[in-house]
């Protein structure tokens, strides 16, 4: 007889969520990037094993969400056309599956797990008719036993073994189906199969025992405890999922909006959640629940059954919990969004004219999801316990509905009895532990998969390939030794047959192959090479700071006769900073943003020396003076954001040298510095080196710097050292063709108009003489800047009133013509980058921006939102920091496609993809670069991506803020040739902000020199570079390191 299908509110909500998950799965199947990300989840053994357990709970919850009213048989003698009568009780499909088992066979009261008699005694009459106190037999549990005292144990074993056998058969079938996949697949089928087998055996034993016993006993009303736990699974899913669905939209929208927009929007949102959190949560929920209960009572006809009334109460409870519980997550998201909005990849998105809502959706939301996942999973278990508190107060779920909270609340009194009734609490605890733990592990896997930097090295997945040119005997011998004998007493650092493996998604790759080098005491050893050649990875390996996806797979790193790879992490901490200091490549991400710079310098001093307190602070102040921080005594308590990029690098140098190490690893130490400060820093390092006898391992792509300071040079390419020689010999007569190629690629004034890179030989970059360049026709003005000013407020007092202004840029004026390159040079912190951001309206709204910037007679300064969006297609920017300017959670294709989609909507999908492929090829990136994340590239490669992004929409004006600061000379040559080609083909104009005077000499048509926010000298490249008038210009030119070849 067909039953009557009944859809409860929570049923509809759960199945709507299932449909949403299905739709998302369909989108994943059609998206290459999403599919790749979820494959990382699938390769995680903990995530997939917990996924198997979660799937069991999901199936239980969904089966229990299919409700119906059974059709009652017609009464005897009833007419054929009599109306159909349905049972008043609502049951689920799960109840139907469990019929005729112990799950739905009630007893009178408590009974122990697997018992055949009640837990409590009752007055019974014996055969003689006498009243005695005995434990009565259960109606179902063990009722088939005629002599339970003697038959019970054997019967329990029989049923348990029978269930185990059935579970083993199911497990065997699963093993047969999945074993082949386990052999050939990268997915953790064996771990998943082990989980399935264990679950099959446990479920088999439970089903076998439940055919004759209550496996987890019964409660005070005689209901099966295991059945209550199974029924509570659905309630837990409903509370966890629906409350989250009600909470997340408000928390995400308000939290991200508050941090992103700031100003009055932030104030209003803060007032709302501050007011909400000031009201006691229990009272607010109680008021809402009681109002809903009044509505249910006054509309009884809309909810005819007890199950429907209990369900609508549960549904409204979830909505109330969600709508009143979003403030905590909102606060966390606001704080994170305040930080993210200042990063350069958000500024780059603004430069493309992308709407605020799209920026929040594509750039902020993915980067706060780790906070959301952690909060939601923690809230899930808290909600279940919170429901128990509400049930105790009478405002939780309906008493007729099963839930873990009600089980815990009931066991409160049961645990105080003597003897103790423990099985209800044990059941609720076990099921909650399994559910919440599996949800935690699975969410951890999802979080790590969507965090590109969380990849781990998995050595067992790969068969180690044999490296060309390195015998197995050599590697085996070197790996077998723990400490080498030091053949040369002057040797400080020795690397031999060093290999660094990268755990890619599908194979084991090598960042460094069979590397060998020796650094002597007091020596400056320069390691040079192109971006991605393995220089920085070698430095990180010395410090034992490799990313999780990389690992030293062979070789040794010996410092003063001690193998660093054999040290414990505790021992290694005394080496880092104490014996080996390191200057990292990117100061903006190496300094703690919430820690004063003085404290960051004092930290290694106190850890590695005997100085403490005032003496340590005095030493820190001394180091700040030595690296050239002005007003060090005043600025020692400032934060990193208050310093320019070059000043941050100087602070990093002070931190590295603070404990006076015996070896200094300098990874691009002068990349962000202007030439005068660069000379000072190099002289400072050389001075300290002479004082302490310190060795320096200098990692750089600046060959002019290398020639001036290095004793020995090693040239690295594709993870291998191709040439090692004394510096004089290396520059006088390099032996490797790649070294000669590097020298040819160095930009100079004499090479103007000529291609630098051999790869540009077939390009349109024709060779022009100097006189031909001078006779180029005068072009129209495309960008006009008049009296540009940028001032920042100075606030003081309790109310933070404006007490003055910091004048960062003052009365800057210049014109830029079509196909012209204007180079802007000057010391660090002089305002060059601020000018660049002001041209694109990327300055913080709280700052004052005066003057006028016109692009083709259209004012950028006064443009409204729609006008500005159109203008952004014509002017773009390449930011200084290649690490902060690329969204870490977007693949390269998505990064390049974003600007095209925003500013070139008329292009088709195929045209956009062709443009992306063309750009990646033009900037010299590999074919698979589009599917990779930014952290998988070196600093130079990231800058190439940033340049490709800016070129994607074919702008007329391109602002280049240190575009080649992170590039080696060969890649720099390709980029400069590319820029010259594009300028010749399209007439694009460049504003080139740089410290590299070689690039200025090669690229610039005009040069503007900036100091303290003002332009102090503007003229043609020949006038400024060869006939400088201002003292600052002459000082800068005198400090430029230059190369001359034999």
N, C-alpha and C positions, 0 to 999 in steps of 0.2 A: 504494500500500500504506500503510495507516494506521500511523503510528509509535506508539511508546509514550511518553505524556506523563509527564514527570518533574518534580515540584515540589521545588526545593531550599529550604533554610531561608531563604536570602536572597531567593528569589523570593517566598515567602509574605510575608515582612516588607515587601518593596517594594510588593506589591499591596495589602497591608493599609493601608499609608500612602496609597496612591492612593484606597482606599475612604474613609478618614478625610477626605482632601481633598475628595472628592466629597460626603460628608455635610456638611462645613462649607460647601461651595458651595450646597448645598440650603438650609442655614440662612440663608445670606446672602440668597438669593432670597426668603425669607419674612420677612426683617427689614428694615424700612425704613431703620433707622439704619446697619446693617452695609452694606446696598446703597449707601447714600449715601457711606459711607467708602471702599468699594472703587471707587466711581466716581471718586473723587479719584485713586486709583492708576491707573485706566484713562485719566485725562486727562493723566497725566505721560508725556511723550514718551520720556525716558530709561528709565523703568520698563517701558513697553510694548515698546520696541525690544529691551531686554535680555530681556524676557519672550519675545519671538519666538526669540531665540537659545537661551534656556533650554529652550523647548519642543522645539527640535531635539535638544538633549542628553537631555531626558527621554524623547523617543520612542526615541532610540537605546538608552538604558538599559532601557526597558521591552521593546522588541523583543528585546533580548539576554537578557531574563529569562524568555523562554518557551522552556523546554528540552524536548528529546525525544531518544529513541534511535531512529534510523532502523531500519526493518524490513529485514532482509536477504532477498534472493531465495532461494527453496528450492533445495537442491542437486539436480543432475540425477538423475532416477530416484527421488527421494524420494517417499514415500507421501503421498497427499492429506491424511491426518490427522496428518501429522508435526507436531511442535510448532513453533510460530513462534519464530524466532531473531532477536534484535535485536543491532545493532552494540554493541560494548562502549563505544564512544566517545559521550559526551554532546555534542550540538550544540544551538545556539540557532536561533531563527527568523532572526536576523541572519545567521548563517552560511549558512543556506539562501538568503537573498536575494543573498548575495555570491558564490555558486557560479559558476564559469566566469569569474571576473574575476581580476585580478592579486592581489586581496586574499587569496585562498586558494590561490594557486599558489606553493609554496615554491621557492626557489633553493638553491644549495649554500652560499653564504656572503654576505658583504657585497656590496652594489651601490649605486651612487649613485642619487639620484632621477632617474627617467626614463632610466636607463641601459639599454644593450643588451648590456653585458658586465660581468663581475665587477670588483670594486674591486681585488682582489689578483691577481697573476700566478700561473700554475701551469706546471708542465713539461708541454708538449704535443708530440706528434709531428706534423711537417709532412708534406707530400705525399711528400717524399723519405725519410720515416721517421726524420728527425733530431729529436732532442729540443731544443726551444726553450722559452724563457720568454715566455709570452704571456698576455694577458687573455682568458680563455675566454668564449664567448657564453653568455648566460643561457638557461635552459630555457624561460622564458615571456616575459620582458621583451624586446621587440623581436624575438622569434623569427620573426615573419612577414616580416621584412625580408631580402631576398636579398643586398642590398649596403648594409648599415647605414651605412657611412661616408658614402655619398652620399644615401641615402633617409631617414635618421633625422630630420633637421630638418624636412623637408617633411611627414613623417608625423606628427610631434608637433604641428605647426601645424594640420594637417588634423583630427586628433582633438580638439584643444583648441577649434578653431573650431566643429566639429560639436557638441561638448558645450555651448559657449556659445550656439549657436543653439537647442539644445533647452532650455537654461535660459531663454533669452529668450522662447521660446514659453510656457513655464510662467509666467514673469513677466508676459507680456502677458495671459494668462488671469486671473491674480491682479489685475492692474491693472484689467481690465475689470469684474471682480466687485466690487472695493472702491472704485473711483474715485467712484462716486455717493455712497457713504457718506462718503468723505473730504470731499465738498463740504458736506454738510448736518449732519454730526455734530461734536460738541465733542471727540470722541476724536481722538487724533493719528494718524489713518489714513494720512496722507501719510508721516509718519516711519516708521510700521510697514511701509507698502508699500515704501518705499525699502530698508529692512532686508531684506524678503522678496525683493526683486528682486536685491539684491547676493548674498544667500545662494543664490538660484536659479542665478545665473550662475556662482558659485564651485563649487557642487555639480555643475552641468552640466559644467563644464570638467574637474573631478576624475573624474566618471564616464566622460566621453569618453576621457580619458587612461588610466584604469585598465583599459580594454578591451584595451590592448596593452602597458602598462608598469606598473612599480611607481612610483607617483607620488612617494612619499617614500622610495624605496629599500628595501633589506632590511637585516636585522641579521646578526650573526655566524652564526646558524643558518639564514639564508636566508628567514626569515619577513618578510612585508610589514610595514613600519613603520607605514603608515597603518592597516592592519588592527589592529595592536596598539594604536594610539591609540584607535581606535573601540571595541575591546573593553575598554580601560581606563576608558572613560566609565562603564560600569556599576559597575566596582569603586570608582570615585571616588564615585558616588552612594551606593553601599552604605555605604562608610566614613563619608561625611559625614552621611547621613541617619540611619542606625542608631546611630551613636555619639552623635549629638545626641539621639535619642529615649531612649537609655539614660542620658544625662547630665542632661537637662533636669528630669525629675521630682524627682530628688534635689536638684539645685541650687536649683530654685524653692522646693520645700517647705522645705528646711532653711534656705536663705538668708533667705527672707521671714519664716519663723517665728522665726528667731534675732533679727532686727531688731525684729519686732513685739512679741514676748512679753518679750524681755530676761530679766533674772533668771537663774534656774538653767537654764532652757531654752537661753538664749544661751550660758551657760558650757559646757554639755554639748556643744552643736554645735561650739563653737570648739575644744574638746578633740579632738573626732573629726577635724575637718579639719586641725588642727595636727599631729596624729599621722600622718595620711595623707600630708601634704605633707613630713613629715620623712623618709619612706622614699623612696629614689631611684626615680623613676617607671619607668625602664627595667628595673630589677631586679624590681620588683613585677609589671610586665607580663610579663617573661620567665618568672617563676615560674608565673604563671597560664597562659601559653601552653603551657609545657612540661607542666603537669599535664593540660591539655586534650589535648595530643598523645598522652600516655600513654593517656588514655581512648579516643581514636580508634583507637589501635593495638590495644588490648585488645578492642575491639568492631568488628572489621573487617567482620563480616557486615552490620552496620547501614549501612555506607557502601561498597557494592560497587564503585563506579567512582572513578577518580582525581578526576573533577570533583566528586563528592559529598564526598570527603574534603577537597578544597581549599575547598569551599564552607562546610562546617561549621567549618573553621579560620578562614575569613574572618568568619563570623558571630560566633564566640566572641571573636575579636580585637576586633570592634566593641563587643561587650558589655563586654569588659575595659577598653578605652579609655574608654568612657563611665562605667563605675562607678568608675574610678580618676581621672577627670579633671574631676569636678564641683566641686572645692574652690575653684578660682580664681573661677569665676562665683558661687559661694556667697558668697565674701567681698564681692564687689561688690554683690550684692543685699542682704546684711545691712546694709552701710553706707547704701545708699539707703533701705531700709525704716526704719532708725533715724531718718532725717530725716522721712520721710513720715508716720510714726505720730503725730508731734506736730502735724501740720497740722489745721486746724479741720474740714475735710470728713471726716476720719477720726473726730474727736470727735463730729461731728454724726451719723455712722452709729452710733456707740456709743450716743448719746442715743436713737436709735430702737430700741435693743435688738437690733440686728443681730448675729448670731453672729460670733465671731472669724474663723472660716474664711470666712464670706461677705465680711467686710470685706477679708480678704487677697485673696480671689478677685476682687472687684469694684472695690476701690479701690487696693490696692497693686500687684497683678499688672499691670494695664494701664499703670500709671505707672512700671514698671520694664522694660517690654518693649523700650524703646529700647536699654537696656543689653544685654538678651538678644539682640536682633537683631544688634547690632554684634559682640558676643562670638562668636555662633554663626558669622557669616560669616567672621570672622578665624580661628576655629578650623577652618573647613572646609579652607582652603588649608594651614593648619599640619598638619592631620591627614594630608593627602596626602604632605607632605614627611616627617612623622614616620614614616609607613608605609615610606618609602624607607630611613630609618635603621634601622627594625626589620628590614626585609628584608636589609639589609647585615649585621645581626647574626644573621640566620637565624631570627628570631622574628616576621617579618612574615607577609605572605600566602604561600601555597604557591608555590614556584618555577614550577609549571605554569600559574599564573593570571596573566593580563595585568593590569598596573597601571601607573599613572604612576610610582609609587615604584620599581618594578622596572626600568622603562625608564631612569629617572634613575640608578639604582644601576649598571646595566650600562654606561651611557655614561661612567661615571667612568673606566674604563680605556680606552674608545674615544677619549676626548678627548685622552689622552696619547700616542696613536699618531702616527706621522709617515708619510704625511699624515694629517691629523685626520679622524676619522669623526664628523661633527657632526650628521647628520640625525636620529638617534634623540633626542638631547637637544632639538633644535629642535622636533621634533614634539610631544614631551611638554610643552615649555614653551608652545608655541602653543595646544595644546588646554587646558592648565591655565589659561592667561591668559584665554582666551575664556570658559571655564566660571566661573572665580572672579570675573572682572570683571563678567560679566552677572549673577551671583548678588549681587554687591555693589550694583550699580546698582538691581536690582529690590528688594532689601531696603531700600535707601535710600528708594525710592518708597513702600514699605509703611510704613516708619517715619514718614515725613513725613505720609502720609495719616492715620495713627492718632494723630498729634500735632496737635491742633486749631490750635495756634499757629504751625505751620510753613507756613501758606498764603502763597503768593507772588503778587505783582501781575503779571498777564499782559496787558499793554496791547493786544497784537495780536488778542486774542479778541473785542474789542468795537468797535462803531462808537460814537464819542463822541456822546452826545445833546447837543442844544442846550439850554442852561439858560434858563429863563424870565427875562425881564428883563435879559438880558445879550446884547448884539449880538456877532456873530462878529467884526466889525471891532474892537470894543473888546478882545476877547480876543487877536486876532491882533496888535494894536498893542502890548499889554502884554507878550506873550510874545516879541516881536521885540526888545525893549529889554533890555540887560544891566544897566545902572545908570541909575536915574532921576535927573534933576536934582532937587536938594533945594530945593523952593520956600520952605520955612520952615526957617530955620537952627536953630530950637529943636526940630525933629522929630528923634527918635532912631530910631524904628522905624516903618516904613510898609508896610502890606499893601494890595495892590490886586488885585481880581478873583481872589483866591486860591480855587482849587478843589482838593479832596482827594477822590480816587476810591477806592472800595472794590471789590476784585475778589471779588464773590460767586460762587457756583458757577455761576450761570446768567446773570448780567447785571452791568453796571457801575453801581454806585450811588454816590451822593455823600454824604460825611460833612459836607463844607463846600462851600457854593455861593457863588461870586462875592463873597467876603468882602473888605471894605475897612475899614481902621482906621488911625489914626495915634496913636502914643504920643510925647509930648513929653518932653524932658529934665526930670528932677525930678518928673514927673507920676505920680500913681497912677491907672492906667486899669483899671477893673473890668469884666471880661467875665462877665456873669451869664446864666443860662438853665437850663432843665430838664436832667435827665439824658439823655444821648444827643443833645444839641443840637449837639455838635461843639466844645465849649470845650476839652476836653483834647486833641483831635486838632489843634486850632489851635496849642496850646502845643508838642506834639510836632513839628509841622511847622516851627516856629521853630527848634527844636534839631536838625532833620534826624534825628529819632529815631522816625519813623513805623513801625508794624509792617509786616512784609513784604507783607501783603495790601493796604496802602494806599499811595498815591503822590500827590504834588502833580502834578496834570495841567495846571494853568494858573496864571497869575499870578506875582507876585514877592514876595519877602520881603527888604526892604531895611533894613539896619542901618547907620546912619551913612553912607548913600550907597553901600553895598556890597551887591550882591545875593547873599544867602547860598546861593541855589540854584546859583550859578555856581562856588562854591568846591569845591576838591577835598576829599576826606575828611581829608587831613592838615591842610589849612588850617582846616577846620571844627573840628578838635580844639582849636585855639588859641582859637576863639570860645566853645566850650562851657566853662563854668566861669570863663573869663577875662573875656569881654565880656558873656556872658549866663549868669547863674546860674539854676538851676531847683530849686524845691521840689516834689517829686513828691507825688501824691495819697495814695499808700499807703506809709508808712515801713517797714512790716514786710517788704515785698518789695523795697524800694529800697536797703536796707542789706545789705552783704555779711555773711552769717551767720558766716563763719569768719575775719573780719578785725576786729581790735580797732578800736573807734570812733575812737581817737586817730589811728591810721594812716589811716583813711578821711578824716579832716579834713586831715591833713598832706599827703595825696596832691595835692589841687588847689593847696594853698599852694606846694609845691615845684615843681609843673608850671607855674604861672602867675606866680610871684613869684620874687624872688632869695633868699628865705629858705631856709636849709637846716639840717639837724641840730637842735641844741638851740633855735635861734631859731624854726624852723618848729614845733617841739613847743610852745614857749612861746606862739606865736600860736594854735595849736590849743586850748591850755588856756584862753587868754583868751576864745576864742569859746564854749567850753563854759560858762564862767562867765556870759557875756553872755546866753546862751539859757536860763539857769536850771537847769542840771544841778547838783544838790547834790554837795558833795565832789568837785568836778571833778578835782582833783589825784589823788585815789584812783581815780576811775572812768574815767580816760582810757584805761586799758588793759583795760577790760571789753569783753565782746562784746555785740552787739545783743540777744541773748535775755535778757540780765540787766536790761533796761530795760522799763518799761511802754510801752503804745502811745503815750501822750502824750509820754513822754521820747524815744522814737525819732523822733517828729516834730520835736522840738527839735534833735536831733542832725542831722537832715536840713537844717534851716534853717542850722545852723552850717556844714555842708559847702557849701551853696549860697552863703553870704556870705563864705566863707573867703578867696577871691581878690578880694573887693571889686569885683564886676562893675558895668558901667554900666547894665545892665538885669537886673532880677530877675523871672523868671516864677514866680509862686507859684500852683500848682495845688492849691486847697483846703488852704492851709497851716495852718489852725486846726481842721480837722475833728475830729482826735482829742484836742484839748486841752480841759481844763476852763476855765471862764470866767475864772478869775483868771490862769492861765497864758496864755490867749488874749489877754487884755488886755496882759500883759507882752510877749508876742511881737509883737503889732501895734505897741506903743509902741517896741519895739526896732527893728523894720523901719523905722518912721517916723523914728527918730533917725538910723539909718545912712543913710537916704535923704537927710536934710537935710545930713549931713556930706559925703557923696560926690556929691551931685547926681544920685543914682541914680534911674532910672525904675523903676516897678513895674507889671507887668501882673498884676493880681490876678484869678484865676479862682476863683469861689466861687458857692455858692447861698445863702449867708447874707446876706440883705439888710441886717440890722442892722449887720454888720461893714462892708459896703459903704458905708453912709451915714456911718459914723464915720471912714473913712479915704480914700475915693475922691474924686478931682477930676472924673473923667469916667466915665460909665457907659454900656456898650453891652449891650443886651439881645439875646440870641441864642435862636433857635428853629428847629428843623428844619434846621440847618446854615446859617442866614442871620441877619444882624443886622437886627432889625425896628425898633430905636430906639436912637439915640445922643444923649446930652444931658449937660450938666453935672450933677453929682450933685444939687445943690440943686434944679435945675429938674426932674430926673427924679423925685425924691421928692415935690416940691410939686405938680406937675401932669403926671403921665405921659400921653403921647399915645396909645400903643398899647393896645388893650383887654387884651392879654395882660399888660401891666405892672400894670394895675388888678386883674386877676384874681390876680396874685401877691400883691399887698398884702392882698387880701381873705382869702387862704389862710394868712396868718401866724397861728400860734396864740398866744392871749393868755388871761389869766384871765377877761377880760370875755366871751370867746366860749365859755366852758364850756357844754356841753349843746347847742351849735348846730353844724350842719354847716359845715365849712371849705371844702369843694370844691363847685363847681357841679355836678360829676358826681354828687354825693351827694343831689341834690335829690329824686330819686324813691326814695331808700332809706328804710329804717326808722329812720334817725337823726333822731328827732323833736326839736324844740326844747324844752328845759326851762329854766326859770328857775333862778337860784341857790338860792332857797328850796326849790324842788321837789327839787333835787339833795340838799340837806341833809336832806330828809325821807324819803330812800330807806330802806326797811326794813333792819334789821341782818341780815346773812346769816350762815350757818354758816361756821365755820372750815374751810378746805380744806387749808391748809398751816401747819404749826407748826414753828418753828425754835427750839431751845433750846441756848444756850451753844455755838454752832458755833465750832470752832477749826480752823485749818489751819496746820501748822508744817512747814517744809522743813529737811532735815538740812544741817548744815555739816560738811564733811569736811576732814581735813587729814592730813598725814603720808604716808609711803611706802605704807602699807596703807589709806589713805583711811578712817580710823576716824571715827566720829561724834564731833565735839567740841562740838557745840551745835546750837541750832535757830533758824531765822528765823521769827518769829511773824508771819505775813502776815495772818491773821484771828484775832481774840481775842474770845471770849465774845459772839458776835452772837446776839441773840434777837429774834424778831418773829413775829406771826401774820398770815396772809393769809386774807381771807374771800372767799366766792363773789362774783363780779361786782365785785370790788374791784381798784383799781390802786394798788400801792405803788411809789412812785418812790424809788430809791436814788441819791443824788447825793454828790459828793465830788471831791477832787482826783485827778489822774492818779496811779496807783500806790497808792491807799489800800486796795485789796483788793476792790473791787466785783465785778470779773470773777471773782476767785477764789471769792467767795461763790456766784456763779451756777453755776460749774462744780461746786462742792461739793454744791449742791442736787441735781444730777443724777448724782453719783458719777463725775465725769469728771476728778477729780484724779489725778495720777500715783500709782501704788500705793506708791512709796517715801516719800510724804509722810504725815504724821500728820494724821488728820482726827478730831476729837473732837466731843462733843455729840450731838444727835439731831435728825433731820429727819423729820417725820411728814406723810404725805399721807393724809387721812381715817383717822387713827389707825393707819395702816400705816407702819412705820419704813422709810424709804429707806436709812438708814445701815446697818441690820442686815439688810436683805433679801438672800436668797440669789439665785442667778442667775434661776431661774424666776419668783420673786416680783418681782424687779427688772424683768424683761421686761414683766410685766403693768402695773407702775407707770409705766413709760416712756410708755405710751399716754396717761397722764393728765397728764404734765408734759413739756414740750418747751422748746427754747431757740433763739433767733435770735442768732447770734454777731456779734461786733463787726466783724470783718473780712470784707467781702463777697467779697474776692479769694481768701482762703485757705480759706473755708468751703465752696466749691463745687468738686467734683472736675473738673479741667480736661479729663478724657477722657470725661466722661459728658455726654450731651445733657440738656437741661432736663427733658424728659419722664421720662427714666430717674432723674434726681435726685429728682423729686417722687414717682415711683412707688415708689422704694425703701422709704421709710418706710411707705407704704400697704401694700405687700406684706408687710412685716415685722410690722406691728401691726394691720392690718385684713385678716387672711387670709380672713375670711368674706365679703368683698366679691367680686363677680364681676369679670371683666376689663373688661366694659363699664361697671360702676359705678366702677371705679378710673379709667378713662379719662375718664368724665364729671366725676369729682372733680378730676382734673388740669386739664381744660378750664375748669371753673368757677373754680378758683383762679387760673389765669393771667389770666382775664378780670377777676377781682376785684382783683388787684393791678396792673392796668393795663398788661399786657404784650401785644404784638401776637399775632395768631393763629398765626404761624409760629414763635413763640418756642420751642415744645416741641421742634423739630427742630434747634435751634441749640446751640452750645457756650457755656459761661459767658464765655469771653474775647471773644465777639462782642457783649457788652453793656457798657454804661457801669457805673461803680461803683454808681450809684443803682439801675439796673435789676437788677444782681446782688443788691442787698439785697432787692429785691422778690421775687426768686426764693427767697432764703433765708427770707423771711417766709412765702411760699406753702408751702415745704417743711415748716416748723414747724406750719402750720395744717392740713396735709394729713390728719392723723389725729385732728383734733378734740379737742385736749387740754383738760383742765380748768384747768391752770395753764400759763401761757406766760411764760418768762423772756426778756425783751427786752433784750439787751446792746447798747446804742447802736443801736436799730433804724432810726433816721432820720438817722444821722450823715452818710451819703453821699447823702441825698436832697435835691433842690431843694424849695422850699416848696410848689409845686403838687402834686408827687407825694407829699411828706410829708403834705399835707392829705388826699389820697386814702387813704393808708395809715392815718392817724389815724382818719379817718371809718370805714374798714373795720374797724379794731380796735374802735372804739366800737360799731359795728353788731354785730359778732360777740359782743362782751361782752354786749350787750343781748339778743341772740337765744339765746345758749348759757349765759350765766352764767359765762363764762370769767374767771379771775382773772389779773392781770398783775403781774409784778415788772419794773418799768421802770428800767433802769440807763442814765443819760444825763447828758450835760453841758449839754443844751439846756433851759434853764429855761422857755422858751416852751412846749415840749412838756410839761414838768412842770406848769406852770400850767393847761394845757388838759386834761390827761389824769388827773392824780393825784388820788386820794381821800385818801391819806396820803403823807407824805414822810419818808424816813429819811436823815439826813446822816451820812456816814462819814468817819473820819479815822484814819490809821495803824492800820487793821484793826479799829477799834471803831465802834459806832454812838454818836454824840455827841448826837444829837437825833432824836426820832421824834414825829410828831404829825400832825394833820389838815393838809391842804394850806393852809387859811386860816391856821392857827396858825403853821406854819413859814414860809410865804411872806410873811405880813404882820406877824407878831409873833414874829420869831425870837428865841431865847433865847441860843444859843451864838454865840461870837465868829466861828467859822469860817463858820457859816451866814450871818451878816450880811456877812462879807467876800465870800462867793460871790455873794450877791444884789447887792451894790454893784458888782461887776465885770460884771454881765450887760449886754451892749449892747442897747439898746431902740430901737424905731422909734416915732416920733410923726409923724402926717401932718397936712398943712395942711387 
